[in-house]
Amino acid sequence: MTLEDGSSLVDAVVQTACAALQDPSLVFGIPIIGYRLPDGSYLENKQLDPDILVLNAPETVVQGEDTQLRTAVEELLKEIDSAK
């Protein structure tokens, strides 16, 4: 979840299935698998920081620009070019 100032809050992790009960306002996440870190510990209850921190500014978001996605694509293209 991203706040108006571009900072983020803890959100559901990848590989979490969301389910709703009879009351659709009650939604909960169920972890499907656990991710282990190189040291053997699990990722659960740990913060995962991005390799490159890019904050989406509200003024660019309303224009339909995703600065995080653009930066990710640029970095991946650099990796592809350096691997040639």
C-alpha positions as CSV (number, residue, x, y, z in Angstrom):
1,M,0.0,0.0,0.0
2,T,1.4,3.4,-1.0
3,L,0.6,6.6,0.9
4,E,0.0,10.0,-0.7
5,D,3.6,11.0,0.1
6,G,4.9,7.9,-1.8
7,S,5.9,6.0,1.3
8,S,4.7,2.4,1.7
9,L,3.1,0.4,4.4
10,V,3.2,-3.3,5.0
11,D,0.9,-5.2,2.7
12,A,0.1,-8.7,1.7
13,V,3.1,-10.7,0.6
14,V,3.5,-12.6,-2.6
15,Q,2.0,-16.1,-2.4
16,T,-0.8,-15.1,0.0
17,A,-4.2,-16.3,-0.9
18,C,-7.0,-14.0,0.2
19,A,-10.4,-15.4,1.2
20,A,-13.7,-13.9,2.2
21,L,-16.3,-15.4,4.5
22,Q,-20.0,-14.9,4.3
23,D,-19.5,-11.2,5.2
24,P,-17.6,-9.8,2.2
25,S,-16.0,-7.1,4.4
26,L,-14.0,-9.8,6.3
27,V,-11.1,-10.7,4.1
28,F,-8.0,-12.5,5.4
29,G,-4.8,-13.8,3.9
30,I,-3.5,-17.3,4.1
31,P,0.2,-17.9,3.3
32,I,0.5,-20.6,0.7
33,I,4.3,-21.2,0.9
34,G,7.1,-19.9,3.0
35,Y,10.2,-18.2,1.5
36,R,13.5,-19.0,3.0
37,L,16.4,-16.6,3.0
38,P,20.0,-17.6,2.2
39,D,20.7,-18.0,6.0
40,G,17.8,-20.6,6.3
41,S,15.4,-18.3,8.1
42,Y,11.9,-17.6,6.8
43,L,10.9,-14.2,5.3
44,E,7.7,-14.2,7.5
45,N,7.5,-11.2,9.8
46,K,10.5,-9.5,8.2
47,Q,10.5,-6.4,6.1
48,L,11.7,-6.8,2.5
49,D,13.3,-3.6,1.1
50,P,13.6,-3.1,-2.6
51,D,17.0,-3.1,-4.2
52,I,16.3,0.3,-5.7
53,L,13.9,2.6,-3.7
54,V,11.7,4.6,-6.1
55,L,8.8,6.6,-4.7
56,N,5.8,7.3,-6.9
57,A,4.9,11.0,-6.7
58,P,1.2,11.7,-6.5
59,E,1.5,14.2,-9.4
60,T,2.9,11.6,-11.7
61,V,0.5,8.8,-10.6
62,V,-2.5,10.9,-11.6
63,Q,-0.9,11.4,-15.0
64,G,-0.8,7.6,-15.4
65,E,3.0,7.4,-15.0
66,D,4.4,4.6,-12.8
67,T,7.9,5.7,-11.9
68,Q,8.6,2.4,-10.1
69,L,7.7,0.3,-13.1
70,R,9.7,2.5,-15.5
71,T,12.8,2.3,-13.3
72,A,12.4,-1.5,-13.0
73,V,12.3,-1.8,-16.7
74,E,15.3,0.5,-17.2
75,E,17.3,-1.6,-14.7
76,L,16.3,-4.9,-16.3
77,L,17.3,-3.5,-19.7
78,K,20.7,-2.5,-18.3
79,E,21.2,-6.1,-17.0
80,I,20.2,-7.5,-20.4
81,D,22.7,-5.2,-22.2
82,S,25.5,-6.0,-19.8
83,A,24.9,-9.8,-20.3
84,K,25.5,-9.5,-24.0
